[in-house]
Amino acid sequence: MKPETKLGIFTVVGLIIFGFSLYFLGGLSVTRSYELNVTFADVSGLPVKASVKLSGVEVGRVKQIKIEDGQVVVVAEVHRDVPIYRDARFSVVMTGIIGTKYLKVEQGNPASGALQPGQYVQGIDEVPMDVMISQTMGSIKEFVDSVNRHGEFGDKLNETMNEVRQLSANLNQLVAQMKPYLSRSVQNLDVASARLNELMAKADSLMTSLEQGEGVIGSLIKDPQMKADVKDSVKDLKETMGEVKTFVSKMSRFRVYWDYDFYYMPGPSLATSDLALEIYPASGYTFYRAGIANIGNEDDTLDPKDYLEKNKFDVRFGLYNKWATVSAGLIRGAGGVALELKPFYDTDFLERFTFTGEFSDWGRDRTINGRLFNKPNLSYGVDFRFNRYFSVGAWARDALETNDFALKANISFNDEDISSFFGLAAMAGS
């Protein structure tokens, strides 16, 4: 091979290698593209050569980041065959909490027309992830400090719990005075139930003797009409004793719960309480609730953002099963409905979560503390139950109007003495 030929081959191969080196190592691209200038107030952490992604698909790279007239301009190179429409949205996002940033494009409407090469568009300035994490950690710290009685939430919760403890002490004193009578009544119910069992057994034996003509009574009553009358009387007596036994059994299964809710809304810095009795008859699927919502002194001076109407009756009738509870009636002083869902009732740990919504006061059209309210009262939230007595939650109160975020604490317990009292009262009324 001639030296000239070898030199030519060497030159061609060298140029090819040099071209590939520029492409892979120098970041050069042979793909035809066009430039768009996207302006932001802050692009902290966005590197040059970062990806430009349209609907999650990479369609270009960030070519340059510069300052023009006090604003940050991101020069993006977009593939020539990818049109981006005029109403598209540009933002700087991260691939994860600790991932790299890239330029995100949310495609617009084709009817608005495509952006032209070199055109300037305004990007969306979102809160950086590190700032969001810092704000969140600050909020958590404030909440923890409040719970530890170093803040307003802790003070108000402690004050309310003192009132609850005082109320509980008064109730305990009342129950202590009534307990001897209730205890004797419950014992009498047990004795009555046992006695009814004995009487029903004797009635069964008597019916058998009459039907078979056995025993003293069976042999003495020979008249067919008299025998039929006695059998009917014993049958009626047996049915009556059965109904009494069923009634006494239902009264012994009466359940009554004290239910206390405490809400604190950090935005307007307000605290409120609800207290109610929930009565569960022996039927196993119905319940009744009676109480007072937004307990407070109506003579107190209202804060500028205090739109809670004080001391409203809360009276409801409801149905329940393992995964759902629905109730209707007077909810916080106005007609409405409430729904509680436990979608994970058969799953460990997740069954502790309850999702609740209250929808009431549909025709509301009045002024409260200088503000017009003309939308229904919608409140919803999620609660987590630590045990059968205590739960916490996060709620949105009056979402269609003020939409205040609220922290919730709930205390609920079964009062066996009052359960017996209601059972006896129902039996006496019957």
Buried (B, 14 or more C-beta within 10 A) or exposed (E): EEEEEEEEEEEEEEEEEEEEEEEEEEEEEEEEBBBBBBBBEBBEEBEEEBBBBBEEEEBBBBBEBEEEEEBBBBBBBBBEEBBBBBBBEBBBBBEEEEEEBBBBBEBBEEEEEBBEEEBEBEBEBBEBBEEEEEEEEEEEEBBEEBBEEEBEBBEBBEEBBEEBEEEBEEBEEEBEEBEEEBEEBBEEBEEEBEEBEEBBEEBEEBBEBBEEEEEEBBEEBEEEEEBEEBBEEBEEBBEEBEEBBEBBEBBBEBBBBBBBBBBBBBEBEBBBBBBBBBBBBBEEEBBBBBBBBBBBEEEEEBEEBBBBBBEBBBEBEBEBEEEEBBBBBBBBBBEBBBBBBBEBBEEEEEBBBBBBBBBBBEEBEEEBEEEEBEBBBBBBBBBEBEEEEEBBBEBBBBBBBBEBBBBBBBBBEBBBBBBBBBBBEBBEEE
